[in-house]
């Protein structure tokens, strides 16, 4: 899916990061991906981002036209993969996107990579204190609900040794792939932030209807690790070559399993049962 480069301002970006058993994460990925591991743990999380002044790059400046703004979230997994050329790549696989923008929800997955679910965002961001809730339509429990405080202290319990090490890990994973509706193709986007800068957040409370789901993440397989904050950064989005979500070699599908209720794009695999298909046929 070829789109023009998009530019704008990241007014606020929060990365809520979990450490997870690699075997559990591998079962939730399309077969071409494998988890990116740190000290024996796969890394998963939620990116919560407020975008402002969003316009196509090179769009002429017009009086009164400041661009679009939106609140967005992405459930994601740090992954590696090998391209057909043999080159090793790394980035994130995005299993679900949510937005408060009707435009994003309409064109996402068609004119713009990634299905975007239209959801409610409640945000309080003042004096270093942040609380944010994302609630999907027709869902009782929020997708994400957390409270945090800006801090200069990075948690000693993290699998990362410092905020700098964590920052480099996520900066290297700037390419994200997600499923396309009714297709076995994966659409890619690269986030380019020339002045990449992060700081720490101390999370006082966090709930996630996805990562708290013990049918997907059995007890003891997942734990919240740390959070990062980014503010007021110019950025650009650039389309990446599409990929296929199919495995390199065909595998027999033995049976279909229930699809996780997080939404489109999540794929589960269990060795004894085969590979599931989501509602759009993504393997």
C-alpha positions as CSV (number, residue, x, y, z in Angstrom):
1,X,0.0,0.0,0.0
2,X,1.8,3.1,-1.3
3,X,1.0,6.3,0.6
4,X,2.7,9.7,0.6
5,X,5.0,10.6,3.4
6,X,3.1,12.1,6.3
7,X,4.6,14.7,8.7
8,X,3.5,16.2,12.0
9,X,4.2,16.7,15.7
10,X,4.1,14.0,18.3
11,X,2.7,16.0,21.1
12,X,2.7,13.0,23.5
13,X,3.9,9.4,23.1
14,X,3.7,6.8,25.9
15,X,5.2,3.3,25.6
16,X,3.8,0.9,28.2
17,X,6.0,-2.1,28.0
18,X,5.6,-5.7,29.2
19,X,8.1,-8.6,29.5
20,X,6.6,-11.8,28.3
21,X,7.4,-15.5,27.8
22,X,8.8,-15.7,24.2
23,X,6.8,-18.9,23.6
24,X,3.5,-17.1,24.5
25,X,4.3,-14.2,22.2
26,X,5.3,-16.5,19.3
27,X,1.9,-18.1,19.4
28,X,0.3,-14.6,18.8
29,X,2.4,-13.7,15.8
30,X,2.1,-14.4,12.0
31,X,4.5,-17.2,11.2
32,X,7.1,-14.9,9.4
33,X,7.8,-13.1,12.7
34,X,9.8,-14.2,15.8
35,X,9.9,-12.4,19.1
36,X,12.8,-10.0,19.8
37,X,14.2,-11.1,23.1
38,X,15.9,-9.2,25.9
39,X,17.4,-11.2,28.8
40,X,15.2,-14.1,28.0
41,X,12.0,-12.1,27.6
42,X,9.9,-11.1,24.7
43,X,8.8,-7.4,24.7
44,X,5.2,-6.4,24.1
45,X,3.2,-3.3,24.9
46,X,1.0,-0.4,24.1
47,X,1.9,2.7,22.2
48,X,-0.4,5.7,23.1
49,X,0.3,8.7,20.9
50,X,-1.2,12.1,20.4
51,X,-0.5,13.4,16.9
52,X,-1.0,17.0,15.8
53,X,-0.4,19.1,12.7
54,X,-0.7,16.0,10.5
55,X,-0.4,16.7,6.8
56,X,1.2,15.1,3.7
57,X,4.8,16.0,3.4
58,X,5.3,18.8,0.9
59,X,1.7,20.0,1.3
60,X,1.7,23.7,0.6
61,X,1.2,26.0,3.7
62,X,-2.3,27.5,3.5
63,X,-3.8,30.1,5.8
64,X,-5.7,28.5,8.6
65,X,-4.7,25.0,7.7
66,X,-2.8,23.5,10.7
67,X,-3.4,19.8,9.9
68,X,-5.2,17.0,11.7
69,X,-5.0,15.9,15.3
70,X,-5.9,12.6,16.9
71,X,-5.3,10.3,19.9
72,X,-4.2,6.8,19.0
73,X,-3.2,3.5,20.5
74,X,-1.4,0.4,19.2
75,X,-1.1,-3.0,20.8
76,X,2.3,-4.4,19.6
77,X,5.1,-6.9,19.9
78,X,8.8,-6.4,19.2
79,X,9.7,-8.8,16.4
80,X,12.4,-9.8,14.0
81,X,12.1,-11.3,10.5
82,X,14.1,-12.2,7.5
83,X,13.4,-10.6,4.1
84,X,13.3,-12.6,0.9
85,X,16.7,-11.0,0.1
86,X,18.1,-12.7,3.3
87,X,18.4,-9.4,5.2
88,X,17.5,-9.5,8.9
89,X,15.1,-6.8,10.0
90,X,13.5,-5.8,13.3
91,X,10.5,-3.7,14.2
92,X,7.0,-4.3,15.7
93,X,4.0,-6.3,14.8
94,X,0.8,-4.3,15.5
95,X,-2.2,-6.5,16.4
96,X,-4.7,-3.7,17.0
97,X,-4.9,0.0,16.5
98,X,-7.5,2.4,18.0
99,X,-8.2,6.1,17.4
100,X,-10.6,8.9,18.3
101,X,-10.4,10.1,14.7
102,X,-13.4,9.1,12.5
103,X,-11.2,9.8,9.4
104,X,-8.5,7.4,10.6
105,X,-11.1,4.7,11.3
106,X,-12.6,5.0,7.9
107,X,-9.5,5.1,5.7
108,X,-7.3,2.9,7.9
109,X,-6.5,-0.4,6.2
110,X,-7.6,1.0,2.8
111,X,-6.0,4.4,2.1
112,X,-3.7,4.2,5.0
113,X,-1.9,1.1,6.5
114,X,-3.6,-0.6,9.5
115,X,-7.2,-1.0,10.5
116,X,-8.0,1.7,13.1
117,X,-10.9,1.0,15.5
118,X,-13.0,4.1,16.4
119,X,-12.8,4.3,20.2
120,X,-13.2,6.7,23.1
121,X,-10.1,8.3,24.7
122,X,-10.2,10.0,28.1
123,X,-6.9,11.9,28.8
124,X,-5.6,13.9,31.7
125,X,-2.1,15.3,31.2
126,X,-1.1,18.1,33.6
127,X,1.8,19.0,35.9
128,X,3.6,15.7,35.2
129,X,0.7,13.6,36.0
130,X,-0.9,11.5,33.3
131,X,-4.0,9.3,33.3
132,X,-5.5,7.8,30.2
133,X,-8.3,5.4,29.3
134,X,-9.1,3.9,26.0
135,X,-12.6,2.3,25.6
136,X,-13.6,0.4,22.5
137,X,-17.1,0.7,21.2
138,X,-19.6,-1.9,22.5
139,X,-17.0,-3.1,25.1
140,X,-17.7,-3.0,28.8
141,X,-14.1,-3.0,30.1
142,X,-11.6,-0.5,28.8
143,X,-8.8,-1.7,26.6
144,X,-6.3,0.3,28.6
145,X,-6.6,2.3,31.8
146,X,-3.5,3.7,33.6
147,X,-2.1,6.4,35.8
148,X,1.5,7.6,35.7
149,X,3.9,10.3,36.9
150,X,6.9,11.8,35.1
151,X,10.1,10.9,36.8
152,X,13.9,10.8,36.3
153,X,14.2,7.3,37.9
154,X,14.2,4.2,35.7
155,X,13.0,1.1,37.5
156,X,15.7,-1.3,38.7
157,X,13.3,-4.2,38.1
158,X,13.3,-3.7,34.3
159,X,14.9,-6.2,32.0
160,X,16.7,-3.1,30.5
161,X,19.6,-1.8,32.4
162,X,18.9,1.9,31.8
163,X,16.5,4.3,30.1
164,X,19.2,4.7,27.5
165,X,19.2,1.0,26.7
166,X,15.5,0.9,26.5
167,X,15.4,4.0,24.3
168,X,17.9,2.4,21.8
169,X,15.8,-0.8,21.7
170,X,12.6,1.0,20.7
171,X,14.3,3.4,18.4
172,X,15.6,0.4,16.4
173,X,12.1,-1.0,16.1
174,X,10.7,2.0,14.2
175,X,9.1,-0.1,11.4
176,X,5.7,-1.5,12.2
177,X,3.6,-4.1,10.2
178,X,-0.1,-4.8,10.6
179,X,-2.7,-6.9,8.8
180,X,-4.8,-5.7,5.8
181,X,-8.5,-6.4,5.7
182,X,-9.5,-9.5,3.7
183,X,-6.0,-10.1,2.7
184,X,-2.9,-12.1,3.6
185,X,-0.7,-9.0,3.1
186,X,0.9,-7.0,5.8
187,X,1.2,-3.2,5.4
188,X,4.3,-1.5,6.8
189,X,5.0,2.0,8.1
190,X,8.3,3.5,9.4
191,X,8.2,6.2,12.0
192,X,11.1,8.6,11.6
193,X,11.9,10.9,14.6
194,X,15.1,12.9,13.9
195,X,15.4,14.1,17.5
196,X,14.6,10.9,19.3
197,X,14.3,11.7,23.0
198,X,12.6,9.7,25.8
199,X,12.2,10.0,29.6
200,X,10.9,7.7,32.3
201,X,7.3,7.3,33.6
202,X,6.4,5.8,37.0
203,X,3.2,3.8,36.4
204,X,1.1,3.7,39.6
205,X,-1.8,1.8,38.1
206,X,-2.3,-0.1,34.9
207,X,-5.1,-2.4,33.5
208,X,-5.2,-3.9,30.1
209,X,-8.1,-6.0,28.8
210,X,-5.6,-7.7,26.4
211,X,-2.5,-8.2,28.4
212,X,-4.5,-9.1,31.5
213,X,-6.3,-11.9,29.6
214,X,-5.1,-15.2,31.1
215,X,-6.5,-17.2,28.2
216,X,-3.8,-15.5,26.0
217,X,-1.2,-14.8,28.7
218,X,-1.2,-17.5,31.3
219,X,-0.4,-16.6,34.9
220,X,3.3,-16.1,35.3
221,X,4.0,-15.5,31.6
222,X,3.7,-11.7,31.6
223,X,4.6,-8.8,33.8
224,X,4.6,-5.1,33.4
225,X,8.2,-3.8,33.0
226,X,8.4,0.0,32.5
227,X,7.1,3.0,30.6
228,X,8.6,5.7,28.5
229,X,7.5,9.2,27.6
230,X,8.2,11.3,24.5
231,X,6.9,14.9,23.9
232,X,6.8,17.6,21.2
233,X,8.8,15.9,18.5
234,X,8.6,16.5,14.8
235,X,8.2,13.2,12.9
236,X,7.4,11.6,9.6
237,X,5.6,8.4,8.5
238,X,6.9,6.5,5.5
239,X,5.3,3.5,3.8
240,X,7.3,0.3,3.7
241,X,7.1,-2.6,1.2
242,X,4.2,-4.9,1.9
243,X,4.9,-8.5,3.1
244,X,2.9,-11.7,3.1
245,X,1.6,-13.0,6.4
246,X,1.9,-16.6,5.1
247,X,4.7,-18.8,6.3
248,X,7.6,-19.4,3.8
249,X,6.5,-23.0,3.5
250,X,2.9,-24.1,3.4
251,X,1.7,-25.8,6.6
252,X,-1.4,-27.8,6.9
253,X,-4.1,-26.2,9.0
254,X,-5.4,-28.9,11.2
255,X,-8.2,-27.0,13.0
256,X,-9.5,-23.6,13.7
257,X,-9.3,-22.1,17.2
258,X,-11.2,-19.2,18.6
259,X,-9.8,-15.8,17.6
260,X,-8.8,-13.6,20.6
261,X,-11.3,-10.8,21.1
262,X,-8.7,-8.0,20.9
263,X,-9.6,-7.5,17.2
264,X,-8.4,-8.0,13.7
265,X,-4.8,-9.0,13.0
266,X,-4.2,-11.3,16.0
267,X,-3.2,-14.8,15.1
268,X,-2.7,-17.7,17.5
269,X,-0.8,-20.9,16.9
270,X,-0.7,-24.0,19.1
271,X,1.7,-26.7,18.0
272,X,-0.8,-29.5,18.8
273,X,-3.7,-27.8,17.1
274,X,-2.2,-26.0,14.1
275,X,-2.7,-22.4,13.0
276,X,-5.8,-20.3,13.3
277,X,-7.2,-17.9,10.8
278,X,-8.6,-14.6,11.9
279,X,-11.8,-13.3,10.4
280,X,-10.0,-11.8,7.4
281,X,-8.1,-15.0,6.6
282,X,-4.7,-13.8,7.8
283,X,-2.5,-16.8,8.6
